[in-house]
């Protein structure tokens, strides 16, 4: 049994995690612990508060006691708004507090894009333009070229109510002919049931927040699970980098 800990801000699409656990079809257990949010808003100041150390600390002890082998901060906006260096410091502090390997959804996107060989990506974000631009900048800082950004401002509660057509509309609006993959960064979107349909409709890999969060947690525990229902990220072999000496 591999036990993974998910720190999830507030309540929106957390029911995607039991669905993902079921779709993995293996001995993986996902424990979701909620952190507090003062406001359901995608403003920079609100996202900085969501990812602040005191708010993250509230759930760490519960995850540690659950037997988790790795901890994921399941918020893209609550990490990338700090910039690449700040997000790294956030994850390092989380790892120290938990005494476990740790990462965040933002870094999960960067690592997942590399995993599937997506050097150029398009972003479909349910954020205001300025926040979506910060995610694009984060990806650039971590080595992924962004060829298009589409933003549609919405609250987490609004996004959580979108059906497949709403998620597909966001992905289609974001897609670009030069993009190797489309990224949907908000963990408030329900996407676990839609991944194969999204990839079929767009004819390319689609990376979504809940999906990459769980994949990253598995990566931290050196687990690879073949789960076709979770999209190309869970079926492809890792891309072998041309320069084996380059840092991960």
Backbone as CSV, one residue per row, in Angstrom:
resi,resn,N_x,N_y,N_z,CA_x,CA_y,CA_z,C_x,C_y,C_z
1,UNK,0.838,-1.198,0.000,0.000,0.000,0.000,0.876,1.252,0.000
2,UNK,0.588,2.160,-0.920,1.251,3.458,-0.953,0.256,4.501,-0.473
3,UNK,0.592,5.207,0.588,-0.300,6.208,1.169,0.186,7.605,0.802
4,UNK,-0.693,8.394,0.212,-0.355,9.739,-0.239,-1.229,10.758,0.475
5,UNK,-0.622,11.859,0.880,-1.343,12.908,1.590,-1.578,14.116,0.697
6,UNK,-2.814,14.587,0.650,-3.198,15.732,-0.168,-3.706,16.844,0.745
7,UNK,-3.041,17.988,0.715,-3.524,19.178,1.418,-4.350,19.986,0.431
8,UNK,-5.642,20.110,0.685,-6.554,20.719,-0.283,-7.184,21.974,0.312
9,UNK,-7.108,23.108,-0.394,-7.661,24.354,0.161,-9.174,24.443,0.015
10,UNK,-9.872,24.571,1.114,-11.317,24.742,1.075,-12.047,23.510,0.575
11,UNK,-13.177,23.751,-0.088,-14.018,22.670,-0.606,-14.505,23.057,-1.997
12,UNK,-14.211,22.218,-2.981,-14.670,22.481,-4.352,-14.743,21.160,-5.123
13,UNK,-13.593,20.688,-5.603,-13.562,19.458,-6.413,-12.781,18.352,-5.713
14,UNK,-12.815,18.344,-4.373,-12.049,17.334,-3.645,-12.562,15.915,-3.880
15,UNK,-13.809,15.792,-4.365,-14.335,14.453,-4.648,-13.687,13.815,-5.878
16,UNK,-12.864,14.579,-6.602,-12.078,13.980,-7.686,-11.038,12.997,-7.147
17,UNK,-10.578,13.196,-5.917,-9.496,12.340,-5.403,-9.953,10.913,-5.119
18,UNK,-11.124,10.689,-4.511,-11.604,9.303,-4.411,-11.819,8.668,-5.780
19,UNK,-12.256,9.469,-6.752,-12.435,8.950,-8.110,-11.090,8.536,-8.705
20,UNK,-10.078,9.380,-8.519,-8.742,9.044,-9.030,-8.211,7.803,-8.344
21,UNK,-8.412,7.718,-7.031,-7.975,6.528,-6.301,-8.595,5.272,-6.900
22,UNK,-9.861,5.346,-7.246,-10.546,4.196,-7.846,-9.987,3.896,-9.237
23,UNK,-9.735,4.935,-10.028,-9.245,4.747,-11.389,-7.817,4.213,-11.421
24,UNK,-7.049,4.483,-10.371,-5.691,3.947,-10.319,-5.709,2.421,-10.273
25,UNK,-6.738,1.887,-9.645,-6.910,0.443,-9.641,-5.741,-0.314,-9.043
26,UNK,-5.112,0.236,-8.036,-3.951,-0.408,-7.422,-3.956,-0.116,-5.926
27,UNK,-2.879,-0.493,-5.267,-2.816,-0.332,-3.811,-2.318,1.065,-3.447
28,UNK,-3.101,2.073,-3.828,-2.778,3.468,-3.528,-3.925,4.055,-2.714
29,UNK,-3.591,4.702,-1.597,-4.590,5.361,-0.772,-4.331,6.862,-0.748
30,UNK,-5.350,7.633,-1.042,-5.252,9.092,-1.023,-5.998,9.630,0.192
31,UNK,-5.289,10.322,1.055,-5.919,10.970,2.211,-5.952,12.466,1.961
32,UNK,-7.152,13.052,1.950,-7.323,14.486,1.698,-7.621,15.197,3.013
33,UNK,-6.813,16.198,3.319,-7.027,17.041,4.495,-7.221,18.475,4.003
34,UNK,-8.247,19.127,4.502,-8.590,20.473,4.026,-7.874,21.542,4.844
35,UNK,-7.407,22.574,4.150,-6.878,23.757,4.815,-7.915,24.866,4.717
36,UNK,-7.805,25.835,5.599,-8.765,26.938,5.631,-8.475,27.951,4.524
37,UNK,-9.531,28.566,4.033,-9.402,29.687,3.103,-10.255,30.831,3.613
38,UNK,-9.696,32.015,3.627,-10.445,33.163,4.135,-11.460,33.667,3.129
39,UNK,-11.156,33.453,1.831,-12.001,34.032,0.784,-11.882,33.198,-0.480
40,UNK,-12.995,32.956,-1.155,-13.001,32.238,-2.427,-12.772,33.251,-3.542
41,UNK,-11.514,33.552,-3.786,-11.177,34.555,-4.801,-9.837,34.216,-5.419
42,UNK,-9.697,34.532,-6.712,-8.446,34.288,-7.420,-7.651,35.578,-7.602
43,UNK,-7.671,36.421,-6.572,-6.786,37.584,-6.559,-5.427,37.168,-6.014
44,UNK,-4.395,37.915,-6.385,-3.048,37.574,-5.932,-2.964,37.602,-4.413
45,UNK,-3.520,38.633,-3.779,-3.414,38.720,-2.319,-4.124,37.556,-1.639
46,UNK,-5.291,37.164,-2.172,-6.030,36.049,-1.582,-5.278,34.733,-1.763
47,UNK,-4.637,34.548,-2.915,-3.888,33.313,-3.170,-2.617,33.248,-2.334
48,UNK,-1.992,34.386,-2.101,-0.825,34.405,-1.215,-1.233,33.968,0.198
49,UNK,-2.415,34.401,0.630,-2.900,34.016,1.953,-3.245,32.524,1.998
50,UNK,-3.855,32.001,0.930,-4.216,30.581,0.878,-3.000,29.690,1.079
51,UNK,-1.874,30.103,0.494,-0.661,29.297,0.577,0.306,29.716,1.661
52,UNK,-0.160,30.485,2.618,0.725,30.940,3.695,1.064,29.790,4.637
53,UNK,2.205,29.895,5.282,2.693,28.824,6.155,1.700,28.446,7.260
54,UNK,1.075,29.417,7.949,0.125,29.030,9.006,-1.049,28.199,8.482
55,UNK,-1.545,28.514,7.284,-2.677,27.755,6.754,-2.242,26.341,6.363
56,UNK,-1.056,26.201,5.790,-0.574,24.872,5.427,-0.289,24.030,6.665
57,UNK,0.180,24.674,7.699,0.559,23.943,8.908,-0.625,23.260,9.578
58,UNK,-1.839,23.765,9.338,-2.998,23.224,10.049,-3.280,21.767,9.682
59,UNK,-2.914,21.355,8.465,-3.229,19.996,8.054,-2.063,19.034,8.054
60,UNK,-0.873,19.545,8.273,0.326,18.715,8.142,0.356,17.582,9.161
61,UNK,0.047,17.884,10.403,0.134,16.864,11.447,-0.863,15.739,11.183
62,UNK,-2.057,16.086,10.728,-3.058,15.056,10.439,-2.588,14.125,9.331
63,UNK,-1.961,14.688,8.303,-1.452,13.852,7.214,-0.304,12.971,7.688
64,UNK,0.553,13.525,8.514,1.685,12.745,9.018,1.189,11.547,9.818
65,UNK,0.176,11.776,10.648,-0.367,10.702,11.473,-1.160,9.686,10.651
66,UNK,-1.573,10.070,9.448,-2.331,9.154,8.588,-1.445,8.088,7.958
67,UNK,-0.133,8.254,8.097,0.789,7.299,7.486,1.210,7.658,6.079
68,UNK,0.930,8.901,5.655,1.290,9.336,4.306,2.793,9.237,4.091
69,UNK,3.166,8.838,2.894,4.584,8.733,2.528,5.081,9.958,1.778
70,UNK,4.168,10.801,1.318,4.500,12.045,0.634,3.322,12.992,0.790
71,UNK,3.596,14.291,0.730,2.558,15.304,0.904,2.556,16.231,-0.309
72,UNK,1.365,16.481,-0.830,1.195,17.406,-1.950,0.285,18.553,-1.550
73,UNK,0.774,19.773,-1.760,-0.053,20.951,-1.577,-0.868,21.116,-2.856
74,UNK,-2.152,20.787,-2.780,-3.010,20.697,-3.960,-3.628,22.045,-4.309
75,UNK,-2.757,22.990,-4.591,-3.208,24.299,-5.052,-2.160,24.837,-6.012
76,UNK,-2.579,25.076,-7.250,-1.649,25.701,-8.192,-1.503,27.180,-7.848
77,UNK,-2.648,27.874,-7.767,-2.597,29.304,-7.484,-1.959,29.634,-6.156
78,UNK,-2.153,28.765,-5.156,-1.574,29.007,-3.843,-0.093,28.725,-3.767
79,UNK,0.502,28.337,-4.898,1.955,28.130,-4.924,2.632,29.003,-5.974
80,UNK,2.144,29.011,-7.232,2.878,29.744,-8.266,2.850,31.257,-8.060
81,UNK,1.871,31.778,-7.282,1.861,33.225,-7.047,3.089,33.680,-6.264
82,UNK,3.767,32.747,-5.632,4.985,33.073,-4.892,6.205,33.119,-5.802
83,UNK,6.049,32.778,-7.086,7.194,32.677,-7.981,7.900,31.353,-7.771
84,UNK,8.786,31.006,-8.695,9.442,29.703,-8.613,10.251,29.558,-7.331
85,UNK,10.988,30.584,-6.962,11.811,30.490,-5.749,10.933,30.424,-4.508
86,UNK,9.904,31.268,-4.444,9.007,31.247,-3.294,8.248,29.941,-3.192
87,UNK,7.840,29.384,-4.333,7.138,28.098,-4.318,8.057,26.981,-3.854
88,UNK,9.341,27.077,-4.228,10.313,26.087,-3.755,10.479,26.190,-2.238
89,UNK,10.576,27.407,-1.731,10.700,27.597,-0.284,9.458,27.078,0.440
90,UNK,8.296,27.279,-0.169,7.037,26.802,0.415,7.049,25.283,0.545
91,UNK,7.469,24.608,-0.510,7.515,23.146,-0.501,8.556,22.638,0.483
92,UNK,9.687,23.301,0.533,10.738,22.885,1.473,10.252,23.009,2.912
93,UNK,9.552,24.099,3.231,9.016,24.272,4.579,7.962,23.208,4.887
94,UNK,7.164,22.860,3.887,6.159,21.822,4.068,6.812,20.472,4.333
95,UNK,7.873,20.175,3.601,8.589,18.910,3.795,9.191,18.826,5.192
96,UNK,9.755,19.938,5.656,10.350,19.958,6.995,9.269,19.766,8.057
97,UNK,8.139,20.463,7.906,7.059,20.365,8.886,6.472,18.957,8.931
98,UNK,6.354,18.325,7.760,5.754,16.998,7.699,6.752,15.890,7.967
99,UNK,8.035,16.189,7.753,9.043,15.139,7.838,8.902,14.137,6.710
100,UNK,8.392,14.624,5.545,8.106,13.759,4.406,8.471,14.476,3.107
101,UNK,8.688,13.727,2.027,8.846,14.386,0.730,7.589,15.205,0.421
102,UNK,7.764,16.375,-0.189,6.624,17.247,-0.450,6.789,17.958,-1.784
103,UNK,5.679,18.354,-2.342,5.683,19.132,-3.573,4.348,19.855,-3.649
104,UNK,4.089,20.514,-4.774,2.836,21.239,-4.959,2.329,21.029,-6.370
105,UNK,1.090,21.424,-6.602,0.485,21.257,-7.916,1.244,22.039,-8.980
106,UNK,1.771,23.203,-8.631,2.527,23.982,-9.619,3.740,23.219,-10.121
107,UNK,4.536,22.681,-9.213,5.700,21.900,-9.627,5.260,20.608,-10.317
108,UNK,4.103,20.075,-9.926,3.590,18.874,-10.583,3.364,19.134,-12.066
109,UNK,2.829,20.302,-12.412,2.632,20.628,-13.822,3.963,20.685,-14.568
110,UNK,4.951,21.328,-13.973,6.259,21.429,-14.629,6.866,20.050,-14.847
111,UNK,6.809,19.204,-13.831,7.386,17.857,-13.935,6.585,16.976,-14.896
112,UNK,5.252,17.116,-14.884,4.412,16.299,-15.758,4.614,16.686,-17.225
113,UNK,4.740,17.971,-17.506,5.002,18.397,-18.886,6.307,17.800,-19.385
114,UNK,7.307,17.797,-18.525,8.589,17.189,-18.902,8.432,15.689,-19.114
115,UNK,7.632,15.047,-18.268,7.435,13.597,-18.346,6.884,13.171,-19.713
116,UNK,5.930,13.937,-20.240,5.314,13.553,-21.514,6.004,14.216,-22.712
117,UNK,7.095,14.927,-22.468,7.838,15.545,-23.555,7.165,16.771,-24.144
118,UNK,6.322,17.445,-23.360,5.631,18.647,-23.828,6.514,19.860,-23.566
119,UNK,7.247,20.276,-24.572,8.142,21.435,-24.412,7.398,22.754,-24.570
120,UNK,6.303,22.729,-25.314,5.485,23.930,-25.536,4.055,23.608,-25.096
121,UNK,3.479,24.469,-24.289,2.140,24.196,-23.752,1.232,25.402,-23.900
122,UNK,-0.071,25.129,-23.862,-1.095,26.170,-23.793,-1.797,26.055,-22.450
123,UNK,-2.200,27.180,-21.901,-2.821,27.232,-20.579,-4.266,27.683,-20.700
124,UNK,-5.164,26.917,-20.092,-6.561,27.326,-19.953,-6.856,27.511,-18.478
125,UNK,-6.931,28.744,-18.031,-7.013,29.020,-16.600,-8.301,29.740,-16.237
126,UNK,-8.939,29.282,-15.174,-10.127,29.964,-14.659,-9.691,31.038,-13.660
127,UNK,-8.739,31.854,-14.090,-8.167,32.925,-13.279,-8.309,34.254,-14.028
128,UNK,-8.205,35.363,-13.319,-8.050,36.646,-14.008,-6.752,36.664,-14.816
129,UNK,-6.658,37.584,-15.753,-5.496,37.631,-16.642,-4.176,37.738,-15.892
130,UNK,-4.126,38.569,-14.840,-2.855,38.780,-14.149,-2.399,37.517,-13.419
131,UNK,-3.342,36.744,-12.892,-2.981,35.514,-12.192,-2.569,34.438,-13.194
132,UNK,-3.286,34.329,-14.310,-2.918,33.371,-15.352,-1.511,33.671,-15.873
133,UNK,-1.174,34.951,-15.987,0.161,35.338,-16.454,1.238,34.890,-15.469
134,UNK,0.921,34.882,-14.173,1.894,34.423,-13.174,2.154,32.923,-13.319
135,UNK,1.121,32.153,-13.673,1.338,30.725,-13.897,2.211,30.510,-15.127
136,UNK,1.965,31.273,-16.183,2.802,31.168,-17.377,4.250,31.501,-17.050
137,UNK,4.458,32.522,-16.238,5.821,32.905,-15.858,6.482,31.812,-15.025
138,UNK,5.717,31.205,-14.127,6.250,30.107,-13.318,6.721,28.968,-14.213
139,UNK,5.911,28.592,-15.188,6.295,27.509,-16.088,7.554,27.860,-16.872
140,UNK,7.636,29.098,-17.329,8.837,29.522,-18.053,10.065,29.421,-17.162
141,UNK,9.932,29.841,-15.907,11.049,29.776,-14.963,11.483,28.345,-14.705
142,UNK,10.553,27.406,-14.819,10.867,26.002,-14.534,11.094,25.187,-15.808
143,UNK,11.222,25.872,-16.954,11.712,25.208,-18.154,10.696,24.796,-19.195
144,UNK,9.460,25.304,-19.125,8.433,24.949,-20.107,8.009,26.194,-20.871
145,UNK,8.025,26.114,-22.199,7.627,27.250,-23.030,6.105,27.324,-23.107
146,UNK,5.572,28.495,-22.919,4.125,28.720,-22.991,3.814,29.459,-24.288
147,UNK,2.974,28.847,-25.136,2.680,29.448,-26.438,1.333,30.156,-26.464
148,UNK,0.475,29.900,-25.480,-0.831,30.557,-25.435,-1.384,30.500,-24.027
149,UNK,-2.071,31.571,-23.633,-2.745,31.624,-22.332,-4.163,32.136,-22.541
150,UNK,-5.129,31.353,-22.089,-6.524,31.788,-22.123,-7.031,31.812,-20.692
151,UNK,-7.620,32.915,-20.288,-8.113,33.027,-18.915,-9.599,33.352,-18.908
152,UNK,-10.297,32.751,-17.957,-11.723,32.987,-17.746,-11.938,33.098,-16.250
153,UNK,-12.065,34.285,-15.754,-12.135,34.493,-14.311,-13.377,33.838,-13.724
154,UNK,-13.174,33.040,-12.667,-14.285,32.375,-11.975,-13.835,32.064,-10.554
155,UNK,-14.790,31.896,-9.655,-14.457,31.466,-8.298,-14.348,29.942,-8.270
156,UNK,-13.764,29.413,-7.212,-13.658,27.966,-7.067,-15.038,27.327,-7.042
157,UNK,-15.981,27.955,-6.365,-17.337,27.400,-6.288,-17.978,27.343,-7.666
158,UNK,-17.757,28.370,-8.473,-18.315,28.382,-9.824,-17.694,27.274,-10.681
159,UNK,-16.372,27.160,-10.634,-15.678,26.134,-11.419,-16.118,24.723,-11.036
160,UNK,-16.293,24.499,-9.752,-16.656,23.167,-9.277,-17.982,22.704,-9.857
161,UNK,-18.814,23.650,-10.288,-20.106,23.309,-10.857,-20.095,23.095,-12.358
162,UNK,-18.934,23.298,-13.004,-18.876,23.120,-14.457,-18.995,21.641,-14.821
163,UNK,-19.773,21.347,-15.857,-19.850,19.989,-16.372,-18.785,19.796,-17.450
164,UNK,-18.853,18.660,-18.136,-17.830,18.374,-19.147,-17.779,19.448,-20.227
165,UNK,-18.942,19.918,-20.664,-18.963,20.924,-21.725,-18.231,22.196,-21.298
166,UNK,-18.371,22.571,-20.027,-17.677,23.761,-19.536,-16.174,23.584,-19.505
167,UNK,-15.730,22.414,-19.045,-14.288,22.136,-19.009,-13.734,22.041,-20.423
168,UNK,-14.464,21.392,-21.321,-14.015,21.267,-22.705,-13.931,22.634,-23.376
169,UNK,-14.887,23.509,-23.115,-14.866,24.849,-23.705,-13.605,25.600,-23.274
170,UNK,-13.237,25.459,-22.003,-12.021,26.105,-21.518,-10.790,25.546,-22.225
171,UNK,-10.727,24.227,-22.340,-9.574,23.595,-22.981,-9.483,23.970,-24.456
172,UNK,-10.612,23.982,-25.146,-10.603,24.339,-26.568,-10.195,25.796,-26.775
173,UNK,-10.681,26.672,-25.916,-10.328,28.081,-26.038,-8.836,28.299,-25.813
174,UNK,-8.233,27.449,-25.001,-6.807,27.582,-24.686,-5.912,26.973,-25.738
175,UNK,-6.379,25.962,-26.437,-5.524,25.184,-27.334,-4.878,26.058,-28.409
176,UNK,-3.716,25.601,-28.849,-2.932,26.325,-29.860,-2.246,25.290,-30.730
177,UNK,-2.151,25.532,-32.038,-1.521,24.542,-32.927,-0.093,24.174,-32.544
178,UNK,0.633,25.111,-31.923,2.023,24.841,-31.555,2.173,24.180,-30.195
179,UNK,1.076,24.003,-29.474,1.155,23.436,-28.121,1.215,21.916,-28.179
180,UNK,2.161,21.339,-27.446,2.253,19.881,-27.331,1.227,19.328,-26.351
181,UNK,0.736,20.179,-25.468,-0.255,19.763,-24.472,-1.016,20.995,-24.003
182,UNK,-2.206,20.753,-23.447,-3.015,21.819,-22.858,-3.059,21.607,-21.350
183,UNK,-2.831,22.668,-20.591,-2.801,22.602,-19.137,-3.988,23.354,-18.552
184,UNK,-4.718,22.698,-17.646,-5.835,23.315,-16.931,-5.455,23.336,-15.452
185,UNK,-4.991,24.470,-14.926,-4.280,24.462,-13.647,-5.089,24.506,-12.358
186,UNK,-6.389,24.668,-12.380,-7.081,24.895,-11.107,-7.604,23.604,-10.494
187,UNK,-7.282,23.361,-9.229,-7.756,22.153,-8.530,-9.231,22.223,-8.168
188,UNK,-9.903,23.342,-8.475,-11.345,23.435,-8.238,-12.158,22.866,-9.399
189,UNK,-11.495,22.482,-10.492,-12.178,21.897,-11.637,-12.340,20.389,-11.467
190,UNK,-13.523,19.878,-11.740,-13.721,18.429,-11.808,-13.243,17.942,-13.185
191,UNK,-12.181,17.170,-13.210,-11.643,16.696,-14.492,-11.342,15.204,-14.512
192,UNK,-11.342,14.543,-13.373,-10.907,13.143,-13.313,-11.740,12.240,-14.207
193,UNK,-13.013,12.539,-14.369,-13.887,11.696,-15.181,-13.811,12.035,-16.665
194,UNK,-13.072,13.113,-16.998,-13.124,13.633,-18.362,-11.814,13.526,-19.135
195,UNK,-10.781,12.989,-18.538,-9.450,13.104,-19.139,-9.352,12.450,-20.505
196,UNK,-9.835,11.245,-20.651,-9.716,10.584,-21.952,-10.573,11.291,-23.001
197,UNK,-11.740,11.784,-22.626,-12.577,12.515,-23.573,-11.924,13.832,-23.989
198,UNK,-11.335,14.535,-23.031,-10.641,15.780,-23.348,-9.506,15.535,-24.342
199,UNK,-8.716,14.498,-24.100,-7.589,14.218,-24.982,-8.060,13.760,-26.359
200,UNK,-9.172,13.059,-26.410,-9.725,12.649,-27.698,-10.222,13.865,-28.464
201,UNK,-10.930,14.773,-27.796,-11.484,15.943,-28.460,-10.392,16.912,-28.919
202,UNK,-9.310,17.029,-28.153,-8.240,17.959,-28.512,-7.124,17.301,-29.323
203,UNK,-7.129,15.966,-29.360,-6.114,15.196,-30.092,-4.709,15.511,-29.602
204,UNK,-4.585,15.687,-28.283,-3.270,15.893,-27.667,-3.401,15.688,-26.160
205,UNK,-2.292,15.512,-25.463,-2.369,15.346,-24.006,-2.968,16.569,-23.312
206,UNK,-3.723,16.296,-22.267,-4.278,17.343,-21.417,-3.827,17.056,-19.990
207,UNK,-3.245,18.050,-19.357,-2.806,17.926,-17.965,-3.711,18.788,-17.103
208,UNK,-4.304,18.161,-16.074,-5.209,18.884,-15.190,-4.698,18.810,-13.754
209,UNK,-5.209,19.705,-12.928,-4.614,19.898,-11.606,-4.704,18.669,-10.708
210,UNK,-5.892,18.082,-10.578,-6.013,16.899,-9.727,-5.171,15.750,-10.242
211,UNK,-5.177,15.555,-11.542,-4.407,14.476,-12.182,-2.911,14.604,-11.888
212,UNK,-2.344,15.799,-12.148,-0.892,15.951,-11.968,-0.509,15.931,-10.498
213,UNK,-1.429,16.378,-9.631,-1.150,16.362,-8.193,-0.919,14.933,-7.707
214,UNK,-1.805,14.022,-8.099,-1.665,12.626,-7.682,-0.448,11.991,-8.350
215,UNK,-0.224,12.287,-9.618,0.954,11.746,-10.310,2.248,12.191,-9.615
216,UNK,2.294,13.458,-9.195,3.481,13.981,-8.530,3.703,13.287,-7.189
217,UNK,2.620,13.042,-6.463,2.753,12.340,-5.184,3.296,10.931,-5.401
218,UNK,2.804,10.261,-6.428,3.329,8.936,-6.759,4.801,9.022,-7.141
219,UNK,5.159,10.046,-7.901,6.559,10.224,-8.314,7.475,10.355,-7.099
220,UNK,7.005,11.075,-6.090,7.822,11.270,-4.888,8.049,9.968,-4.137
221,UNK,7.176,9.001,-4.333,7.322,7.699,-3.665,7.883,6.635,-4.614
222,UNK,8.360,7.098,-5.782,8.954,6.185,-6.776,7.957,5.145,-7.273
223,UNK,6.688,5.520,-7.343,5.663,4.624,-7.878,5.251,5.078,-9.274
224,UNK,5.088,4.134,-10.179,4.497,4.397,-11.495,3.292,3.478,-11.627
225,UNK,2.141,4.064,-11.940,0.916,3.292,-12.076,0.359,3.514,-13.475
226,UNK,0.087,2.429,-14.174,-0.517,2.531,-15.488,-2.033,2.619,-15.323
227,UNK,-2.592,3.770,-15.705,-4.032,4.000,-15.527,-4.540,4.776,-16.735
228,UNK,-4.870,4.083,-17.820,-5.282,4.759,-19.062,-6.435,5.747,-18.887
229,UNK,-7.331,5.495,-17.942,-8.463,6.393,-17.742,-8.033,7.761,-17.239
230,UNK,-6.783,7.867,-16.768,-6.270,9.142,-16.272,-5.408,9.864,-17.296
231,UNK,-5.508,9.462,-18.544,-4.865,10.215,-19.609,-3.444,9.805,-19.923
232,UNK,-2.867,10.516,-20.890,-1.540,10.173,-21.406,-0.470,10.189,-20.320
233,UNK,-0.606,11.055,-19.335,0.396,11.139,-18.270,0.556,9.812,-17.551
234,UNK,-0.514,9.032,-17.463,-0.479,7.764,-16.738,-0.309,6.548,-17.660
235,UNK,0.004,6.804,-18.930,0.199,5.680,-19.841,1.515,5.729,-20.595
236,UNK,2.100,6.895,-20.714,3.314,7.031,-21.491,4.546,6.642,-20.693
237,UNK,5.549,6.146,-21.417,6.844,5.909,-20.796,7.547,7.248,-20.605
238,UNK,8.380,7.379,-19.581,9.088,8.642,-19.374,9.950,8.985,-20.587
239,UNK,10.021,10.267,-20.905,10.872,10.727,-21.997,12.322,10.705,-21.541
240,UNK,13.206,10.121,-22.352,14.633,10.089,-22.037,15.252,11.382,-22.540
241,UNK,15.801,12.146,-21.641,16.417,13.412,-22.019,17.702,13.172,-22.799
242,UNK,17.970,14.052,-23.775,19.160,13.893,-24.610,20.434,14.028,-23.795
243,UNK,20.414,14.937,-22.810,21.600,15.140,-21.985,21.343,14.520,-20.620
244,UNK,21.863,13.342,-20.408,21.591,12.618,-19.152,22.237,13.276,-17.952
245,UNK,23.160,14.231,-18.178,23.853,14.871,-17.052,23.145,16.116,-16.581
246,UNK,22.093,16.555,-17.313,21.410,17.776,-16.925,20.595,17.552,-15.654
247,UNK,20.420,18.588,-14.817,19.695,18.405,-13.552,18.236,18.112,-13.808
248,UNK,17.624,17.377,-12.872,16.195,17.048,-12.993,15.345,18.261,-12.745
